[in-house]
Amino acid sequence: MALTKFVNVYKCRLCGEMFTSSGTNSEIAAWKGTLHEIMKASGLDTPCSTPEVTPTMFEMHSCKNGSYGVADFQGTRKAADNNASL
């Protein structure tokens, strides 16, 4: 039986690549982490943080051509196994 995994998805502004950086097997942790970051970005404080899986609104991306880009958080994607990706 496959585990359900939730992965944080980002999109690079420079090269357009979408990638994942972290994730969790817990739907509640995924929900809380996503909600916490949305509320924080909106200027609201919330106790919903789960630091080990809470995404950040931005991450640095190493593009395939050697450039470095800024990536934006797109959301938390549900995938159906432990090797979940895009």
One Martini backbone bead per residue (centre of mass of N, CA, C, O) as a GRO file, in nm:
protein
   86
    1MET     BB    1   0.094   0.038   0.024
    2ALA     BB    2   0.065   0.362  -0.035
    3LEU     BB    3   0.177   0.659   0.051
    4THR     BB    4   0.087   0.971   0.138
    5LYS     BB    5   0.213   1.268  -0.011
    6PHE     BB    6   0.333   1.600   0.071
    7VAL     BB    7   0.440   1.869  -0.144
    8ASN     BB    8   0.641   2.139  -0.196
    9VAL     BB    9   0.580   2.391  -0.442
   10TYR     BB   10   0.789   2.543  -0.694
   11LYS     BB   11   0.867   2.851  -0.893
   12CYS     BB   12   1.076   2.981  -1.117
   13ARG     BB   13   1.131   3.302  -1.242
   14LEU     BB   14   1.367   3.249  -1.449
   15CYS     BB   15   1.304   2.933  -1.577
   16GLY     BB   16   1.014   2.786  -1.471
   17GLU     BB   17   1.072   2.573  -1.276
   18MET     BB   18   0.944   2.294  -1.113
   19PHE     BB   19   0.962   2.214  -0.753
   20THR     BB   20   1.076   2.032  -0.475
   21SER     BB   21   1.172   2.044  -0.107
   22SER     BB   22   0.932   1.921   0.067
   23GLY     BB   23   0.761   1.709   0.322
   24THR     BB   24   0.473   1.489   0.399
   25ASN     BB   25   0.245   1.238   0.546
   26SER     BB   26   0.074   1.475   0.669
   27GLU     BB   27  -0.215   1.640   0.619
   28ILE     BB   28  -0.218   1.834   0.859
   29ALA     BB   29   0.067   1.953   0.819
   30ALA     BB   30   0.016   2.057   0.533
   31TRP     BB   31  -0.219   2.243   0.598
   32LYS     BB   32  -0.085   2.415   0.820
   33GLY     BB   33   0.163   2.511   0.660
   34THR     BB   34   0.012   2.656   0.434
   35LEU     BB   35  -0.163   2.843   0.605
   36HIS     BB   36   0.061   2.987   0.759
   37GLU     BB   37   0.202   3.117   0.508
   38ILE     BB   38  -0.040   3.275   0.406
   39MET     BB   39  -0.089   3.443   0.662
   40LYS     BB   40   0.194   3.566   0.685
   41ALA     BB   41   0.186   3.704   0.396
   42SER     BB   42  -0.085   3.870   0.500
   43GLY     BB   43  -0.008   3.971   0.811
   44LEU     BB   44  -0.073   3.717   0.982
   45ASP     BB   45  -0.105   3.554   1.281
   46THR     BB   46  -0.010   3.205   1.359
   47PRO     BB   47  -0.014   2.875   1.528
   48CYS     BB   48   0.018   2.664   1.257
   49SER     BB   49   0.303   2.564   1.296
   50THR     BB   50   0.536   2.331   1.112
   51PRO     BB   51   0.861   2.359   1.070
   52GLU     BB   52   0.934   2.089   0.905
   53VAL     BB   53   0.685   2.177   0.669
   54THR     BB   54   0.700   2.471   0.639
   55PRO     BB   55   0.682   2.688   0.411
   56THR     BB   56   0.809   2.918   0.192
   57MET     BB   57   0.757   3.175  -0.032
   58PHE     BB   58   1.076   3.145  -0.075
   59GLU     BB   59   1.337   3.030  -0.303
   60MET     BB   60   1.622   2.901  -0.410
   61HIS     BB   61   1.749   2.846  -0.752
   62SER     BB   62   1.917   2.603  -0.949
   63CYS     BB   63   1.983   2.632  -1.255
   64LYS     BB   64   2.084   2.450  -1.534
   65ASN     BB   65   2.270   2.711  -1.645
   66GLY     BB   66   2.384   2.839  -1.345
   67SER     BB   67   2.173   2.995  -1.232
   68TYR     BB   68   1.990   3.216  -1.003
   69GLY     BB   69   1.676   3.190  -0.847
   70VAL     BB   70   1.343   3.277  -0.774
   71ALA     BB   71   1.103   3.107  -0.574
   72ASP     BB   72   0.761   3.022  -0.563
   73PHE     BB   73   0.499   2.937  -0.386
   74GLN     BB   74   0.224   2.718  -0.492
   75GLY     BB   75   0.203   2.456  -0.300
   76THR     BB   76   0.041   2.149  -0.191
   77ARG     BB   77   0.104   1.828  -0.304
   78LYS     BB   78  -0.061   1.538  -0.386
   79ALA     BB   79   0.083   1.213  -0.347
   80ALA     BB   80   0.116   0.834  -0.399
   81ASP     BB   81   0.424   0.841  -0.274
   82ASN     BB   82   0.755   0.849  -0.148
   83ASN     BB   83   0.847   0.951  -0.461
   84ALA     BB   84   0.742   1.226  -0.482
   85SER     BB   85   0.646   1.448  -0.744
   86LEU     BB   86   0.548   1.621  -1.024
   0.00000   0.00000   0.00000
